[in-house]
Amino acid sequence: SSAASDVYKRQQPLQEFLNLAILGVCQGFEERNLDPGLPEHREVFSHVIKDVKGLIQKIPVPSNGKELQSLKKQVFDFGTQWVYYLDWKLYMSKELF
């Protein structure tokens, strides 16, 4: 039962962090005025999900409320920043050159 509860303890925050990261991605699309439905934009979702899963499996999720809030904000911002990177990679860098 201990192993099962360990998995559950990891799965529950993982789902919450994934939700926050996806919300961050949506925020980024809104801020950059980009369509998340375009095929060339969809890759962001899989990158963000993979990276957040990897992070949450490697680090201990803080039980301290302040640290937990900080981590949640960082995960949300990470999703948003990925869209900014995508915007740069697909559009803005080409305008400069």
Stockholm file with secondary structure:
# STOCKHOLM 1.0

chainA/1-97         SSAASDVYKRQQPLQEFLNLAILGVCQGFEERNLDPGLPEHREVFSHVIKDVKGLIQKIPVPSNGKELQSLKKQVFDFGTQWVYYLDWKLYMSKELF
#=GR chainA/1-97 SS CHHHHHHHHHHHHHHHHHHHHHHHHHHHHHHHTCCTTSHHHHHHHHHHHHHHHHHHHHSCCCCSHHHHHHHHHHHHHHHHHHHHHHHIIIIIHHHHC
#=GC SS_cons        CHHHHHHHHHHHHHHHHHHHHHHHHHHHHHHHTCCTTSHHHHHHHHHHHHHHHHHHHHSCCCCSHHHHHHHHHHHHHHHHHHHHHHHIIIIIHHHHC
//
